[in-house]
């Protein structure tokens, strides 16, 4: 008993031709404006089949990331990554972490970076923000490595397994938190 009708099969009047494809015979009509539509131009919406004009679906604002929000998210990821890397390097020192502690710190690092990115972008989500958060966690890894070892990871031949676990867990957790949909 709603006001929107679904696509109706109008067999009583006979076949009509699609408004956009005059050579295609159809019985379908837009549920909103009653324009004849064929399966090629039909847009399935949450409330039924619509013509292209009536079915203009926009993305949810949460997943619509403009360049301004991407820049804010990337800057926030870099700042958070630098801070997390400083704390991580200060906590670790030259001793390193055990496996379980590295996993827990990985979750904490990923959460911290992704939360800062999320707050900076008004809780938006998407692939660009995921990449920014992973880059922030990677920056945290590089900074902690420099603080704890006084050299960059590329200057050494050995990387601690706990550091790699922390990096991987943190990057995955940050990416999953900002996943679109």
ZIPE-V935297 format. One record per pair of residues at least 6 apart in sequence whose C-alpha atoms are under 8 Angstrom apart, sorted by sequence separation. I is the first residue (numbers start at 1). J is the second residue. D is the distance in Angstrom with one decimal. If there is no record, write none. Layout:
BEGIN
[[I | J | D] [I | J | D]]
END
This chain:
BEGIN
[[17 | 23 | 6.7] [18 | 24 | 5.8] [29 | 35 | 5.2] [30 | 36 | 6.4] [43 | 49 | 5.6] [44 | 50 | 6.4] [49 | 55 | 7.7] [118 | 124 | 6.2] [145 | 151 | 7.0] [146 | 152 | 5.1] [153 | 159 | 7.0] [17 | 24 | 5.6] [18 | 25 | 6.4] [29 | 36 | 4.3] [30 | 37 | 6.4] [42 | 49 | 6.2] [43 | 50 | 5.2] [118 | 125 | 7.4] [145 | 152 | 6.1] [146 | 153 | 7.5] [17 | 25 | 4.5] [18 | 26 | 6.2] [28 | 36 | 5.8] [29 | 37 | 5.3] [42 | 50 | 5.9] [43 | 51 | 6.1] [145 | 153 | 6.4] [16 | 25 | 5.7] [17 | 26 | 5.6] [27 | 36 | 7.2] [28 | 37 | 5.6] [42 | 51 | 5.5] [43 | 52 | 6.3] [15 | 25 | 6.1] [16 | 26 | 5.5] [26 | 36 | 7.0] [27 | 37 | 7.9] [28 | 38 | 6.4] [41 | 51 | 6.6] [42 | 52 | 6.9] [45 | 55 | 6.5] [142 | 152 | 6.7] [15 | 26 | 5.6] [16 | 27 | 6.3] [26 | 37 | 6.7] [27 | 38 | 7.9] [41 | 52 | 6.5] [44 | 55 | 7.5] [142 | 153 | 6.9] [15 | 27 | 5.4] [26 | 38 | 5.6] [43 | 55 | 5.9] [45 | 57 | 7.7] [117 | 129 | 7.3] [14 | 27 | 7.5] [25 | 38 | 7.5] [24 | 38 | 6.9] [37 | 51 | 6.3] [11 | 27 | 6.6] [19 | 35 | 6.9] [35 | 51 | 7.1] [117 | 133 | 6.8] [10 | 27 | 5.5] [19 | 36 | 5.8] [20 | 37 | 7.5] [21 | 38 | 7.6] [31 | 48 | 6.8] [9 | 27 | 5.1] [10 | 28 | 6.9] [18 | 36 | 5.0] [19 | 37 | 6.3] [31 | 49 | 6.2] [32 | 50 | 6.8] [8 | 27 | 7.5] [9 | 28 | 5.4] [10 | 29 | 7.9] [17 | 36 | 6.6] [18 | 37 | 4.8] [30 | 49 | 6.2] [31 | 50 | 5.8] [114 | 133 | 5.6] [8 | 28 | 5.7] [9 | 29 | 7.3] [16 | 36 | 6.9] [17 | 37 | 7.7] [18 | 38 | 5.5] [30 | 50 | 4.6] [113 | 133 | 6.0] [7 | 28 | 5.7] [8 | 29 | 5.9] [20 | 41 | 7.6] [29 | 50 | 7.8] [30 | 51 | 5.4] [33 | 54 | 7.5] [7 | 29 | 5.2] [8 | 30 | 7.8] [32 | 54 | 6.9] [141 | 163 | 7.7] [7 | 30 | 5.5] [8 | 31 | 7.2] [110 | 133 | 7.8] [113 | 136 | 6.5] [6 | 30 | 7.2] [7 | 31 | 4.8] [113 | 137 | 6.7] [6 | 31 | 4.4] [84 | 109 | 6.4] [5 | 31 | 4.6] [6 | 32 | 7.7] [141 | 167 | 6.4] [4 | 31 | 6.1] [5 | 32 | 6.4] [110 | 137 | 6.5] [4 | 32 | 5.8] [84 | 112 | 7.6] [109 | 137 | 6.9] [84 | 113 | 7.7] [138 | 167 | 6.8] [137 | 167 | 6.8] [80 | 112 | 7.3] [81 | 113 | 6.2] [80 | 113 | 5.4] [137 | 170 | 6.5] [138 | 171 | 7.4] [137 | 171 | 5.8] [77 | 113 | 5.9] [80 | 116 | 6.6] [134 | 170 | 7.9] [77 | 114 | 7.4] [134 | 171 | 4.9] [137 | 174 | 7.9] [133 | 171 | 7.4] [134 | 172 | 7.6] [77 | 116 | 6.9] [76 | 116 | 6.2] [77 | 117 | 5.7] [134 | 174 | 6.3] [6 | 47 | 7.5] [7 | 48 | 6.8] [76 | 117 | 5.4] [133 | 174 | 5.9] [134 | 175 | 6.3] [6 | 48 | 5.3] [7 | 49 | 5.6] [133 | 175 | 6.5] [4 | 47 | 7.8] [5 | 48 | 7.9] [6 | 49 | 6.3] [7 | 50 | 7.4] [74 | 117 | 7.4] [73 | 117 | 4.9] [76 | 120 | 6.5] [130 | 174 | 6.9] [131 | 175 | 7.1] [72 | 117 | 7.8] [73 | 118 | 7.3] [130 | 175 | 4.6] [130 | 176 | 7.6] [73 | 120 | 5.9] [72 | 120 | 6.2] [73 | 121 | 5.8] [130 | 178 | 5.5] [72 | 121 | 6.4] [129 | 178 | 6.6] [130 | 179 | 6.6] [69 | 120 | 8.0] [70 | 121 | 7.7] [127 | 178 | 7.7] [69 | 121 | 5.5] [88 | 140 | 7.7] [126 | 178 | 6.2] [127 | 179 | 6.7] [125 | 178 | 4.9] [126 | 179 | 5.6] [127 | 180 | 6.9] [78 | 132 | 8.0] [81 | 135 | 8.0] [82 | 136 | 7.6] [85 | 139 | 7.1] [86 | 140 | 7.3] [89 | 143 | 7.2] [90 | 144 | 7.5] [93 | 147 | 7.8] [94 | 148 | 5.4] [124 | 178 | 7.7] [125 | 179 | 5.9] [126 | 180 | 4.6] [74 | 129 | 7.1] [77 | 132 | 6.0] [81 | 136 | 4.3] [85 | 140 | 3.7] [89 | 144 | 3.9] [93 | 148 | 4.8] [94 | 149 | 6.3] [125 | 180 | 5.3] [73 | 129 | 6.2] [77 | 133 | 5.4] [80 | 136 | 6.7] [81 | 137 | 5.5] [84 | 140 | 5.7] [85 | 141 | 5.9] [88 | 144 | 5.7] [89 | 145 | 6.5] [92 | 148 | 6.7] [93 | 149 | 7.7] [78 | 135 | 7.5] [79 | 136 | 7.7] [81 | 138 | 7.5] [82 | 139 | 6.5] [83 | 140 | 7.4] [85 | 142 | 7.3] [86 | 143 | 6.4] [87 | 144 | 7.6] [89 | 146 | 7.8] [90 | 147 | 7.1] [70 | 128 | 6.7] [74 | 132 | 5.1] [77 | 135 | 7.2] [78 | 136 | 5.0] [81 | 139 | 5.5] [82 | 140 | 5.4] [85 | 143 | 5.0] [86 | 144 | 5.8] [89 | 147 | 5.3] [90 | 148 | 7.0] [65 | 124 | 7.1] [70 | 129 | 6.5] [73 | 132 | 6.8] [74 | 133 | 7.4] [77 | 136 | 4.6] [81 | 140 | 4.4] [85 | 144 | 4.6] [89 | 148 | 5.1] [106 | 165 | 7.3] [107 | 166 | 7.8] [110 | 169 | 7.4] [111 | 170 | 7.4] [64 | 124 | 7.5] [65 | 125 | 7.6] [73 | 133 | 8.0] [77 | 137 | 7.9] [102 | 162 | 5.6] [106 | 166 | 4.2] [110 | 170 | 3.9] [114 | 174 | 5.0] [118 | 178 | 7.4] [62 | 123 | 6.9] [63 | 124 | 5.9] [65 | 126 | 7.2] [78 | 139 | 7.0] [82 | 143 | 6.6] [86 | 147 | 7.2] [102 | 163 | 7.0] [105 | 166 | 6.4] [106 | 167 | 6.3] [109 | 170 | 5.5] [110 | 171 | 5.8] [113 | 174 | 6.8] [114 | 175 | 7.6] [62 | 124 | 4.6] [63 | 125 | 5.3] [64 | 126 | 7.9] [74 | 136 | 8.0] [103 | 165 | 6.5] [104 | 166 | 7.9] [106 | 168 | 7.4] [107 | 169 | 6.2] [108 | 170 | 7.2] [110 | 172 | 7.4] [111 | 173 | 6.7] [61 | 124 | 7.7] [62 | 125 | 6.1] [63 | 126 | 5.8] [99 | 162 | 5.8] [102 | 165 | 6.5] [103 | 166 | 5.6] [106 | 169 | 5.0] [107 | 170 | 5.2] [110 | 173 | 5.3] [111 | 174 | 5.9] [114 | 177 | 6.7] [96 | 160 | 7.6] [98 | 162 | 6.4] [102 | 166 | 5.1] [106 | 170 | 4.2] [110 | 174 | 4.4] [114 | 178 | 6.9] [97 | 162 | 6.0] [105 | 170 | 7.8] [106 | 171 | 7.9] [96 | 162 | 7.2] [97 | 163 | 7.7] [99 | 165 | 7.8] [103 | 169 | 6.5] [107 | 173 | 6.2] [111 | 177 | 7.7] [96 | 163 | 7.7] [63 | 180 | 6.4]]
END
